[in-house]
Each structure stands twice: as structure tokens, then as C-alpha cells.
Amino acid sequence: MSENKDKISIQELDTLISQAEKKRQDPLDKKTEKKSEKGGPLGLAFRVSVEIVSAVAIGTLIGLLIDNWWGTRPWMMLLFVVLGCAAGMLNVYRIASGFGYAVGYRQRRKKDEPKQ
């Protein structure tokens, strides 16, 4: 008999769940005084700087590793620093031209615009 008192009926459980769902708050739905823009200028500047610095750093690291492996002390590092700079600039170009959003994403052209 005491086991039946401890069990909650399905209807009571359903009302408790619905009350909890009403209390739940989505952080994106909160009203705030200052709302930051998604993809604002500060975020874009940070992304561009990270793209360039990381590409140059990875190129330098690869060049140093190949130099130590092959024994061609400064040459591979210099080559891969240049390649890293080129890769960073290419990534920045992709961001600026709109190709950096998602794989396969391109903005649609209007019918009267020429192909590029």
C-alpha cells in the first residue's frame, strides 16, 4: 500500500513536466539592452587575423620539420613561410568574397548578371 502512495500518476507527471517547460528559458529569446550582431566587424577582424597568423605559423612549423629531416636548414622554412602567407591570403580572400561560409555555399546570381 505504501508503494502506491510514492508513485506519481501519469497525469500528475504530465502537469509537472508542462510546468517545468513553461519555466524553462531560452537564452537566445532573452531581451537584452545591447544585442551583439552575429558576424559583426570585430568578429570578422578576429577571424581574418587568426586565419593569417595560423597559416603562417603552420607553414613555418612544416618548413622547420622538413629542414631538420632533410638537412636543408633555412630553405624549406623560407619556402613554407611564403606558402603559409599565400594560404592565409587565400583564406582571407575567401572570407571577403563570401566563399568562407560553408562547403559548397555560393550566393545566387541574378539572371541578368554575367558569369564570373
C-alpha positions as CSV (number, residue, x, y, z in Angstrom):
1,M,0.0,0.0,0.0
2,S,2.8,2.4,0.8
3,E,4.3,1.8,-2.7
4,N,1.2,3.2,-4.3
5,K,1.4,6.4,-2.3
6,D,5.0,7.0,-3.5
7,K,4.1,6.6,-7.2
8,I,3.0,9.6,-9.1
9,S,0.3,9.2,-11.6
10,I,0.9,9.9,-15.3
11,Q,-1.3,12.9,-15.3
12,E,0.5,14.5,-12.3
13,L,3.8,13.8,-14.0
14,D,2.5,15.4,-17.2
15,T,1.4,18.5,-15.4
16,L,4.8,18.7,-13.6
17,I,6.6,18.4,-17.0
18,S,4.5,21.1,-18.6
19,Q,5.1,23.5,-15.7
20,A,8.8,22.9,-15.9
21,E,8.7,23.6,-19.7
22,K,6.9,26.9,-19.1
23,K,9.7,27.9,-16.6
24,R,12.5,27.0,-19.0
25,Q,14.1,30.0,-20.7
26,D,15.9,30.0,-24.0
27,P,19.0,32.3,-23.7
28,L,18.5,33.4,-27.3
29,D,15.0,34.6,-26.6
30,K,16.0,36.8,-23.6
31,K,15.5,40.5,-24.1
32,T,18.8,42.4,-23.6
33,E,19.6,46.1,-23.9
34,K,22.6,45.5,-26.0
35,K,22.5,42.8,-28.6
36,S,25.7,42.0,-30.5
37,E,25.5,41.3,-34.2
38,K,26.2,37.9,-35.4
39,G,29.3,38.1,-37.5
40,G,30.0,41.7,-36.6
41,P,33.1,43.7,-37.6
42,L,35.1,42.7,-34.5
43,G,34.4,39.0,-35.1
44,L,35.4,39.3,-38.8
45,A,38.6,41.1,-37.9
46,F,39.5,38.4,-35.3
47,R,38.7,35.7,-37.8
48,V,40.9,37.3,-40.5
49,S,43.8,37.8,-38.1
50,V,43.6,34.2,-36.9
51,E,43.5,32.9,-40.5
52,I,46.7,34.7,-41.4
53,V,48.6,34.0,-38.3
54,S,47.7,30.3,-38.1
55,A,48.6,29.8,-41.8
56,V,52.0,31.4,-41.4
57,A,52.7,29.5,-38.2
58,I,51.7,26.1,-39.7
59,G,53.8,26.9,-42.8
60,T,56.8,27.8,-40.6
61,L,56.4,24.6,-38.5
62,I,56.2,22.4,-41.5
63,G,59.3,24.1,-43.0
64,L,61.3,23.6,-39.9
65,L,60.3,20.0,-39.6
66,I,61.3,19.3,-43.2
67,D,64.6,21.3,-42.8
68,N,65.5,19.1,-39.8
69,W,64.6,16.0,-41.6
70,W,66.4,16.7,-44.9
71,G,69.2,18.9,-43.5
72,T,68.4,21.9,-45.8
73,R,68.5,24.4,-42.9
74,P,66.8,27.7,-43.9
75,W,65.4,26.9,-47.4
76,M,62.4,24.8,-46.7
77,M,61.4,27.1,-43.8
78,L,61.5,30.1,-46.1
79,L,59.6,28.3,-48.8
80,F,56.8,27.2,-46.4
81,V,56.6,30.6,-44.8
82,V,55.8,32.0,-48.2
83,L,53.3,29.2,-48.9
84,G,51.7,29.9,-45.5
85,C,51.4,33.6,-46.3
86,A,49.8,32.7,-49.6
87,A,47.4,30.3,-47.9
88,G,46.5,32.9,-45.3
89,M,45.8,35.5,-48.0
90,L,43.7,33.0,-50.0
91,N,41.6,32.3,-46.9
92,V,41.1,36.0,-46.3
93,Y,40.0,36.4,-49.9
94,R,37.5,33.5,-49.5
95,I,36.1,35.2,-46.4
96,A,35.9,38.6,-48.1
97,S,34.2,37.2,-51.2
98,G,31.7,35.1,-49.3
99,F,33.0,31.6,-50.0
100,G,34.0,31.0,-46.4
101,Y,30.6,30.4,-45.0
102,A,30.0,26.7,-45.7
103,V,31.1,23.9,-48.0
104,G,29.5,24.4,-51.4
105,Y,27.9,27.7,-50.5
106,R,27.7,30.4,-53.1
107,Q,25.4,33.4,-53.3
108,R,22.9,33.1,-56.1
109,R,23.4,35.3,-59.1
110,K,20.6,37.3,-60.6
111,K,19.6,36.2,-64.1
112,D,20.9,39.4,-65.8
113,E,24.3,39.2,-64.1
114,P,27.2,37.9,-66.2
115,K,29.0,34.7,-65.2
116,Q,32.4,35.2,-63.5
